[in-house]
Amino acid sequence: MNILIIFAEVGIVIFSFLLLTWLVGNLSKLLIKVSILKLNDRKLKILRRNITKFFLISCLILCILIVGANGFLLYRGENLQQYTLNLINRIPTGFWITLGIGIAQSIGTFIVAAIALKVIKYCLKVASTYAKNLETNTADDESIDAFFNALYQRIRGGTWLWVIICSAQFLKLPAIVSEYLYIALRIYLIIAVGLLILKAVTAIVDTLDAMSVRYSSPNNLLRFYNRLQYLIPFLKQCLELVIYVCMATLVVQQVQLISNVATLGLRIIKIITIIFMSRVFFQVIYLLIEEVLFKDQNLTETQRSRRLTLIPLFRSLLQYLVYFTVIISILYTLDINPTPILAGAGIVGIAIGLGAQTLINDIVCGFFILFENYYLVGDYIDAGKAEEKSVEGIVEAIELRTTRVRHPNGQLQIIRNGDIGSITNYSKQYIFAVVEVGVPYNSNLVHVYKVIEEVGQQLKANDPDVLEATQVDGVESLGESNLFLRTLTKVKPGKHLQIQRVLRKVLMDTLLEEGILLPAPTKNGDD
């Protein structure tokens, strides 16, 4: 009998240890599933293992103490059964009645919560299926599934936490325990509802995104949506930050010691809103500028190039204006008077301006380039100072300080406007594609001229970039075995390189067919 009593006491301790381990394991899994804490998965697992080790060591020490105490009592000749009964009899009968009722109520609450969770899970599954079937072939099914799964996880976590609070009250634990449990429940509900709202917002944004793409057409305002769609990820990030700040603010308000910090939450939300609205405003204004400038479908090539040149300038000026406005608005939001800062910035700006002559020179040169129409976006130019390496290629952008030129080989060249120097523009009205043709000295030049002119006529008929047929300008130079004829082909601006390549190939093929040029000798494989 004494051995059974010792086993019973040790068994109660082990059961209590297993129950605590189970509670800690479920709590850690619940915290890991909360998306805001996913970055701390490893730390939570390490903490759970440490707590489990602590419980295990405590359990072993307590079991050893129980066995030792009972062994000491047996050594003194005590009857363990009678001794245990005397200890139990010293406890008031009302305590056991209250404990039994509390345990029964706790078990009943646990069973009711488990059944309710099963019903809620089934209902949410039906609701998820119904929501996905509202629109067939939608692109937001994953968001809907994520929302309903998150909803169930939050309901389950809140339900079990509520069961723990009810059990604490049923078991008549100290009031301070229930108070802290209620604080933990409020914090959990704030985080759970916040993350649920985040999932709902993601699902709504994805749904609206899919519907906007589906119903956009050239005849409604949604035709602009494709050009603004890249703002959707930025919108999600801003909404996510706003929700997290609201959650943090409400959580901080629950802790009396740091509740004063909660006033910063509203200011942070205002700053996020200012940044998002400024970016949307910038993109909308930029889109309207493009819409107004290119609304006319009958623009000439020169008009289109001129407007393409002005758009990056408008974009840069608008961008600086928006950035300046955002900074001033943020300063006002933080209760910082920007007037002294602006005054100091003005003095610093004057000092910098006096020393930044190169910057001023670049900006002035950029204005002269734009207003005197030296070149436009899309023009093929060759620019640079005589003592420096020239920049050649197609103009991609003209900004206040620099010009971006794409070389025919593909590399992007950026040159300061003050270093432009002399400019050769190949894109004004027309340009000649100059090709030199080498023919033997014994060739009949009259026949050669005729063949070249026929090739030029055929090229003009087949290529719309050719304005006039190829003409032979005459003998350009004399070589060791060939004489070189210079040909001119009048083509559209910027098309001379392309036409030169085409004309060389066609002339070579034609002259070979006419027998004017002999094919290059081939080496025998036995040599």
Secondary structure as the mmCIF struct_conf table of DSSP 4:
data_model
#
loop_
_struct_conf.conf_type_id
_struct_conf.id
_struct_conf.beg_label_comp_id
_struct_conf.beg_label_asym_id
_struct_conf.beg_label_seq_id
_struct_conf.end_label_comp_id
_struct_conf.end_label_asym_id
_struct_conf.end_label_seq_id
HELX_RH_AL_P HELX_RH_AL_P1 ASN A 2 LYS A 33
BEND BEND1 VAL A 34 VAL A 34
HELX_RH_3T_P HELX_RH_3T_P1 SER A 35 ASN A 40
HELX_RH_AL_P HELX_RH_AL_P2 ASP A 41 TYR A 75
TURN_TY1_P TURN_TY1_P1 ARG A 76 GLY A 77
HELX_RH_AL_P HELX_RH_AL_P3 LEU A 80 ARG A 90
BEND BEND2 ILE A 91 ILE A 91
HELX_RH_AL_P HELX_RH_AL_P4 THR A 93 LYS A 132
TURN_TY1_P TURN_TY1_P2 ASN A 133 ASN A 133
BEND BEND3 LEU A 134 GLU A 135
TURN_TY1_P TURN_TY1_P3 THR A 136 ASN A 137
BEND BEND4 ALA A 139 ALA A 139
HELX_RH_AL_P HELX_RH_AL_P5 ASP A 141 PHE A 170
TURN_TY1_P TURN_TY1_P4 LEU A 171 LYS A 172
HELX_RH_AL_P HELX_RH_AL_P6 ALA A 175 TYR A 215
TURN_TY1_P TURN_TY1_P5 PRO A 218 ASN A 219
BEND BEND5 ASN A 220 ASN A 220
HELX_RH_3T_P HELX_RH_3T_P2 LEU A 221 PHE A 224
HELX_RH_AL_P HELX_RH_AL_P7 TYR A 225 LEU A 228
HELX_RH_3T_P HELX_RH_3T_P3 GLN A 229 LEU A 231
HELX_RH_AL_P HELX_RH_AL_P8 ILE A 232 GLN A 254
BEND BEND6 VAL A 255 VAL A 255
HELX_RH_3T_P HELX_RH_3T_P4 GLN A 256 THR A 263
HELX_RH_AL_P HELX_RH_AL_P9 LEU A 264 LEU A 293
TURN_TY1_P TURN_TY1_P6 PHE A 294 PHE A 294
TURN_TY1_P TURN_TY1_P7 GLN A 297 ASN A 298
HELX_RH_AL_P HELX_RH_AL_P10 GLU A 301 THR A 333
TURN_TY1_P TURN_TY1_P8 LEU A 334 ASP A 335
HELX_RH_AL_P HELX_RH_AL_P11 PRO A 338 GLY A 355
HELX_RH_AL_P HELX_RH_AL_P12 GLN A 357 PHE A 371
TURN_TY1_P TURN_TY1_P9 GLU A 372 ASN A 373
BEND BEND7 TYR A 374 TYR A 374
TURN_TY1_P TURN_TY1_P10 VAL A 377 GLY A 378
STRN STRN1 TYR A 380 GLY A 384
TURN_TY1_P TURN_TY1_P11 ALA A 386 GLU A 387
BEND BEND8 GLU A 388 GLU A 388
STRN STRN2 VAL A 391 ILE A 398
BEND BEND9 LEU A 400 ARG A 401
STRN STRN3 THR A 402 ARG A 406
TURN_TY1_P TURN_TY1_P12 PRO A 408 ASN A 409
BEND BEND10 GLY A 410 GLY A 410
STRN STRN4 LEU A 412 ARG A 416
HELX_RH_3T_P HELX_RH_3T_P5 ASN A 417 ASP A 419
STRN STRN5 GLY A 421 GLY A 421
STRN STRN6 SER A 422 ASN A 425
BEND BEND11 TYR A 426 TYR A 426
BEND BEND12 LYS A 428 GLN A 429
STRN STRN7 ILE A 431 PRO A 440
TURN_TY1_P TURN_TY1_P13 TYR A 441 ASN A 442
BEND BEND13 SER A 443 SER A 443
HELX_RH_AL_P HELX_RH_AL_P13 LEU A 445 ASN A 462
TURN_TY1_P TURN_TY1_P14 PRO A 464 ASP A 465
STRN STRN8 VAL A 466 VAL A 466
BEND BEND14 GLU A 468 GLU A 468
STRN STRN9 GLN A 471 LEU A 478
BEND BEND15 GLU A 480 SER A 481
STRN STRN10 ASN A 482 VAL A 491
TURN_TY1_P TURN_TY1_P15 PRO A 493 GLY A 494
HELX_RH_AL_P HELX_RH_AL_P14 HIS A 496 GLU A 513
TURN_TY1_P TURN_TY1_P16 GLU A 514 GLY A 515
BEND BEND16 ILE A 516 LEU A 517
HELX_LH_PP_P HELX_LH_PP_P1 LEU A 518 ASN A 524
TURN_TY1_P TURN_TY1_P17 GLY A 525 ASP A 526
#
